[in-house]
Amino acid sequence: MAAKQGSAGLTAVKTIRGVDVSSFQGPPGAWQGQARGVKWVAVKLTELQPNDVPFINPDAPADWAFVGSKKLGRIAYMFGHPSVSAKKSVALFAGELKRLGVRDTDGLMLDLEVTDGLSPAKVSAWARAVMAELRKEFGRTPFLYTFIDFAREGNTSGLEKYPLWISDPSSPAGHPVVPPPWKDWTIHQYSTSGAIDRDVAKFATVAGMQGEMGAPPPPEHADLGGKVVSGVTATRWADGSMLIAGINHNSQVVVKRFNGTTRKWGIWWPPTGNVKAVGPPGLVSWGESFGQLFYATADGHVHEIGTQDKGKTWN
């Protein structure tokens, strides 16, 4: 069967509409009317400018919370300056994103469109370092946003393994020019005029987009080791961090953490020390990082310890 053709003879591509916003658009009340019907929104968070001058979008907290409340796809992005430290740039962005709250389904993007006077080789090396840091920090693959001519000049060399978000307002939505080193595109910014930039993402559904850009789930049948003999219970925070607790062969309560950012498990350890417990422990969690663990001892007393950092420390 021949591929479906549009009115201009272009092959139809399944896409979902989105917009990207920064301090230029202001808080949600200023742009939400322009974004009716979109399925996802990208929000600028930070920009570490030359000479290490930080800029944090003052409207980002409201934008990020609004998009989350509407259950739309979310992408957080940072504007890149290759003349400053890649690690410092990512640290500024990561600190702000963690403060605002990051979900397993949230995506990341580096906006790469200036050279700061550096050569293409240095710009692309800087961008590769930033993308690697973002992937390491958040356990998901970031998008790379850029312009056609900027990429053709060699400023994006070696970045083809990252999904391309290309700005090409001269082409119809969903049919952008794809510059080297990429062979295909993932998001097309097709309009940069007016009060808000408009985009389409090459996914059939928001869930499909979130599955690609978000953090992968932990293995379904992972062997977590340890010497737990009874009473396994677990709890989870919104960013994907988890905590499991049980009783080991010495009758101690032991816990093990899954870090929602790094997507890695920690070790089993006893937060209550050598105290012997009877029966299964209990876990509850709330907010961004709070939790409580309950356990009983042979004298019939129930004890409680709390955490404010998703189980890293207890008191």
Secondary structure in CASP SS format (residue, H / E / C, confidence):
PFRMAT SS
TARGET T0000
AUTHOR 0000-0000-0000
METHOD secondary structure of the structure
MODEL  1
M C 1.00
A C 1.00
A C 1.00
K C 1.00
Q E 1.00
G C 1.00
S C 1.00
A C 1.00
G C 1.00
L C 1.00
T E 1.00
A C 1.00
V C 1.00
K C 1.00
T C 1.00
I E 1.00
R E 1.00
G E 1.00
V E 1.00
D E 1.00
V E 1.00
S C 1.00
S C 1.00
F C 1.00
Q C 1.00
G C 1.00
P C 1.00
P H 1.00
G H 1.00
A H 1.00
W H 1.00
Q H 1.00
G H 1.00
Q H 1.00
A H 1.00
R C 1.00
G C 1.00
V C 1.00
K C 1.00
W E 1.00
V E 1.00
A E 1.00
V E 1.00
K E 1.00
L E 1.00
T E 1.00
E E 1.00
L E 1.00
Q E 1.00
P H 1.00
N H 1.00
D H 1.00
V E 1.00
P E 1.00
F E 1.00
I E 1.00
N C 1.00
P C 1.00
D C 1.00
A H 1.00
P H 1.00
A H 1.00
D H 1.00
W H 1.00
A H 1.00
F H 1.00
V H 1.00
G H 1.00
S H 1.00
K C 1.00
K C 1.00
L C 1.00
G E 1.00
R E 1.00
I E 1.00
A E 1.00
Y E 1.00
M E 1.00
F E 1.00
G C 1.00
H C 1.00
P C 1.00
S C 1.00
V C 1.00
S C 1.00
A H 1.00
K H 1.00
K H 1.00
S H 1.00
V H 1.00
A H 1.00
L H 1.00
F H 1.00
A H 1.00
G H 1.00
E H 1.00
L H 1.00
K H 1.00
R H 1.00
L H 1.00
G C 1.00
V C 1.00
R C 1.00
D C 1.00
T C 1.00
D C 1.00
G E 1.00
L E 1.00
M E 1.00
L E 1.00
D E 1.00
L C 1.00
E C 1.00
V C 1.00
T C 1.00
D C 1.00
G C 1.00
L C 1.00
S C 1.00
P H 1.00
A H 1.00
K H 1.00
V H 1.00
S H 1.00
A H 1.00
W H 1.00
A H 1.00
R H 1.00
A H 1.00
V H 1.00
M H 1.00
A H 1.00
E H 1.00
L H 1.00
R H 1.00
K H 1.00
E H 1.00
F H 1.00
G C 1.00
R C 1.00
T C 1.00
P C 1.00
F E 1.00
L E 1.00
Y E 1.00
T E 1.00
F E 1.00
I H 1.00
D H 1.00
F H 1.00
A H 1.00
R H 1.00
E H 1.00
G H 1.00
N H 1.00
T C 1.00
S C 1.00
G C 1.00
L C 1.00
E C 1.00
K C 1.00
Y C 1.00
P C 1.00
L E 1.00
W E 1.00
I E 1.00
S E 1.00
D C 1.00
P C 1.00
S C 1.00
S C 1.00
P C 1.00
A C 1.00
G C 1.00
H C 1.00
P C 1.00
V C 1.00
V C 1.00
P C 1.00
P C 1.00
P C 1.00
W C 1.00
K C 1.00
D C 1.00
W C 1.00
T C 1.00
I E 1.00
H E 1.00
Q E 1.00
Y E 1.00
S E 1.00
T C 1.00
S C 1.00
G C 1.00
A C 1.00
I C 1.00
D E 1.00
R E 1.00
D E 1.00
V E 1.00
A E 1.00
K C 1.00
F C 1.00
A C 1.00
T C 1.00
V H 1.00
A H 1.00
G H 1.00
M H 1.00
Q H 1.00
G H 1.00
E H 1.00
M H 1.00
G C 1.00
A C 1.00
P C 1.00
P C 1.00
P C 1.00
P C 1.00
E C 1.00
H C 1.00
A C 1.00
D C 1.00
L C 1.00
G C 1.00
G C 1.00
K C 1.00
V E 1.00
V E 1.00
S E 1.00
G E 1.00
V E 1.00
T E 1.00
A E 1.00
T E 1.00
R E 1.00
W C 1.00
A C 1.00
D C 1.00
G C 1.00
S C 1.00
M E 1.00
L E 1.00
I E 1.00
A E 1.00
G E 1.00
I E 1.00
N E 1.00
H C 1.00
N C 1.00
S C 1.00
Q C 1.00
V E 1.00
V E 1.00
V E 1.00
K E 1.00
R E 1.00
F E 1.00
N E 1.00
G C 1.00
T C 1.00
T C 1.00
R C 1.00
K E 1.00
W E 1.00
G C 1.00
I C 1.00
W C 1.00
W E 1.00
P C 1.00
P C 1.00
T C 1.00
G C 1.00
N C 1.00
V C 1.00
K C 1.00
A C 1.00
V E 1.00
G E 1.00
P E 1.00
P E 1.00
G E 1.00
L E 1.00
V E 1.00
S E 1.00
W E 1.00
G C 1.00
E C 1.00
S C 1.00
F E 1.00
G E 1.00
Q E 1.00
L E 1.00
F E 1.00
Y E 1.00
A E 1.00
T C 1.00
A C 1.00
D C 1.00
G C 1.00
H C 1.00
V E 1.00
H E 1.00
E E 1.00
I E 1.00
G E 1.00
T E 1.00
Q C 1.00
D C 1.00
K C 1.00
G C 1.00
K C 1.00
T C 1.00
W C 1.00
N C 1.00
END
